Amino acid sequence: MAKVTMQQSDWIWHDGEYVPWGEAKLHLLATAVQFGTSVFEGIRTYNTAKGPAIFRLDAHVRRLFDSARIYRMVPEYTEEKIAKVCRETVAKNGLTDCYIRPMVLRGYGAPGLNPMNSPIETYVAAWPWGTYLGEGALEAGVDVCVTSWQRAMPNTFPARAKAGGQYVNAQLMRMEAITNGYTDAIALGPGGLVSEGTGMNLFLVRDGAIVTPVLDGTSLVGITRDAVIQMAKDLGYEVRAEPVPREALYNQDEMFFTGTAAEVTPVTSVDRIQIGDGKAGPTTLALQKEFMATVKAENDDPHGYLTYVDG
């Protein structure tokens, strides 16, 4: 039996009722299992002096419903209902620092590629989850490679949908990186320009300016990416979104990933070429500090990013 590596909680919400963690199951021939027909979100909750707070809950739930519309499987619930369920699921499981995973998927029904006759099911799970890219990654940074697998051409898979089946591409990238001794990978788009990490957006720093690859239809529109851009502007940094060629990766002063799971993670080398001093740089650390102060309610949350579990 494969080793279970994720921490479990007690309850998962499924279409209006809570079921024990181990009983939240799908049929082998559910459309989501056969063909990857699911959309999902990853949302973090942080423990604060005011109680558990969820980072950018409304933005995540909105993107969940945007993804569901693209795949023609909008659930019967409102966005407000799912946001409420996210809060309730954290509370029911007695969690503070945790990860929330709302999912909308096609269940058991149609046997073929037309999913329309498979029922739409909605789940919300929450569980404890530590540093995504490994213990110490936020402090020491990570070594990455440019993967040989590329992101799909726009109008093949809808990159703005956070859909389960599309992450098979990211799994290939991550497995290749780990097999070759790296922590994670950076993907190029079909035109050869830098797209994103396997499940993170990317930022480059050179001469004090911050650059992130333009959203060209090959990468997810990151909610944490958006927040970090705003935080950088608040701190007085110049931030630009522009096309990034692969070779630009090797000549940066700093580099970092952003994402719900990755938070703000420094990148210290690419393809074994050291980035800057080979450690987290001052811009990365300043943004990481501001990000953590925001999510832990240690500042005045000027942009209203936090939703408290207890209301």
N, C-alpha and C positions, 0 to 999 in steps of 0.2 A: 504494500500500500504506500502511496506517495505521502511524503511528510507534509503535514498541515503547517503552514508557516504563518497564516494570518490569525490574529486574535479574534475570537468570536464574542459576540454580545448575546443577549437573550432573545430579543424579539425583532421580527421583520414585518413591516406593514405590507399587506397585499390586498389591494382592491377593497379597502374599507375595514379590514380586520387585522389584528396582530396574530401572527403564527410563530411558534417557537423556531429559533434559528435553523435547526436541523430539519424542519419540515417545510421550508420554503423551497419547493422542488418543481421542476418542469419535466414534462414527458420527453423521452429521448427524441421523438419525432416532432417536437414543437418547431415551428418555423424559425424561431430565434436560434435554436440549437443547430438546425440543418443549414440555415442560410445566413446567420448573423444578423437577423432583422430585429435589432434592438437599438434604442438610443438611451443615453445615460448622462449623468453629471457626476463630477467629483467635487464635493464641497467640504471645507474644513471648519471645524468648531474649535475655538480656543478657550481655555479657562482664563477668566479675568477676575479682577477684584469685585466686579458686579455680577459674577456668575458666568456660565458658558455663553459665548457669543459666536454666531455664525457669520463668516466673512462673505459678503456680497450674495446673500441668499436669493434675493429677488432677481438679480442678474442671472444667476445660475438656473433658476427655475424658468425664467423667460427663454433662455437658450435651450433648455430641455424641450419646451413646447415648440420652439422654432425648428429644432431637429425633427420632432415628431411630425410637424406639418410637411416637411420636405419628404419624409417617408410615408406620408398619407396614413398616419396612425395616431392621431390626436386622441388622448384619453378622454373619458367622460367627465373628468374632474376639472375644476378651474385651477389657474396658476396659484391663486390665493389658498385654495385647499391643499395643494401639494406643499406649498411653503409652510403651512400650519402643520402638516404631517411631519415634515422634516424636523421641526422644533419638537413636536411631541415624541418622535422616535428617539431623539437624543435623550429627552427627559425620562421616557419609559425605561430605557436601558441604563439609566443612572450614569451617563457619560459626561465628561467635561471636555478634555482634549480628544477629538475624534474626527473621523472621516464619514461623510454622509454620501450614500450612493442611491439617488433616485433613478429608477429605470422604467422605461416604457418599451414593451416588446410584443411580438406576435407569438401567441401560444400554439397549442396543439389544434390542428384543423386541416388546412389545405396540405396535400402531399407534394405539390409541385411548386414552381417558381412564382405563381400568382398567389400572393399572401393575403388577398382581400377577404378570404373566407376563414382566416385564422383569427381568433379573438385577440383583442388588444388587452394586455394585462399591465398593471402598474404596481411597482414595488418601491419601497423605501427601506434601505438598510443603513445601519450606522455601527461603527466599530472603532476601537483604538487603533491608530496607525502612526508610527513614528516617522523619522526622517526617511524620505522616499528613496534617495540615492545612496543610502547607507549611513551608518553611524559616523559622525564627524564630517559629513560632506558639506554641511553649511559653513563649517569653520575652515576646513582645509581645502575644499574644492574637489573637483573631479577631473579625471583624464578621459578624453573622449576621442572618437575617430569620426571621419567622414565615411558614412556607410556606402557600400556598393549598391544598396537598394535605394531607389528614388521614390519621391512622392508622385502620386498620380497626376496626370494632365487634368486641368480644369474641364468640367463637363464629362468626366468619367465617373468618379466618386465625388459627391458634394462635400468639399472640405469643411464647409461651415456647419455641417451636421456632425455632432459628436455621436457617431454610430458604431456599434460594437464590431460589425464585420470589417469596417475600415481599419481597425487596429491590428488585424493580421499583418498588415504592412509594417506597422511599428514593432510588432513582435519579432519579425525577421531581422529588423535593424538591431534591436536590443540584443538578441541572441548572437548575432554576428559580432557585435562589439564586445560582449562578455567573453565569448570564445577566444577572441584575440587579445584579451587582457585589458580591455577598457571598461569603464563604468557605464558609459552610454554612448550615443551616437548623434551626429548631426546629419540631417538629410538634405539632399539637393532636390530641386524641382526638375521637371522634364527638360527645362531649358538650360540646366546646368547652374542655376543660381541657388543660393542658400535659401532653404525653406524654414525649417525648425528642427527641434530635437525629436526624439521618439514620442514624447508626450508633453513637451515643454516648448515654449517660445524662447527665442535667443536674442541677446543683446550684446553689442560690441562697444568698447570704449577706446577712443584714441584721441589724444591731445585734449582731454576734458569733455569731448562731445560724445553723446550716446547715440548709437545707430541700431535700429532693429529692422530686419528684413520686411519689405513691403508685403502687405497681405494680397497675394497675387492669385488666390484661388487654389493654392496647394497646401495651405496651413490652416489650423484652427484659429478663429478669432478669440484670442485668449482673454479671459476676464481678469486674471491676475496681470497679464501683460498690460491691459488697459489701465489698471490701478497703478502699476509701477511707473508707467509713463506719466501719469498725473502726479505721483509723488516726486518723480525726478524734476518735473517742472516746478513744483512747489518749492523744491530745494535749490532752484536756480540753474539747473543743468539745461543745456541745449539738447533737445531730443529730435531725431529725424527718423522717418521711415523711408528707406530707399532700397533699390536692388543691391544685393551683396554677392559678389563673385566669390567662388571658393577660395581663391588665393588671398583674399582680404582676411580670412580667418587667421592666417599665420603671422600677421603683422599688427596685432592689436596690443594695446597696453593692458586691457582687462577684457573679460568676457564672463557672461553669466546667463543661466537659464532662469525662467520664471514659469510658475504653474501652481495650481492648487496643491498638488502633491509635492512638487519640487520647491515651492516657495521662492526664495532668491538664493540660488546655488551657484557659487563661483565655478568657473571652468579654468583649469590651470594649464592644460595642454591640449593640443589638437594634432592628431597623427604623430604624437611624440615630439612635436615642436612646442617648446615652452611659450606660454602666453605671459608677457610682462616679466615679473619677478618670480613667476611660478607659484604664486599664492594669491589669495583674495586681495584685490586692490582697494584703494581708498574709496573710489566711487561705488564699487560693489558693496563694500561694507557700510557705507552711508545709506544706501538704498535698503540694504538688508535690515539695518537698525531702524529706519523709518517704517518699513513694512512690519517688523515685529512689534514696534511700539503701537502701530495702528491696530493690528489684529488682536493684541492683548489689552487693548483699551488703556494704553499708557499715555495717550495723547487725547486731544479733544475730538478725534474722528471727524475732521472737517468735511469730509465728503459723504458721511452717513453710510459707511460701508458695513457696519455691524448691526446684526439683528440678535437681540438677546433671547435665549431659549425660554426664559421665564417671563418674557414680555416686558 
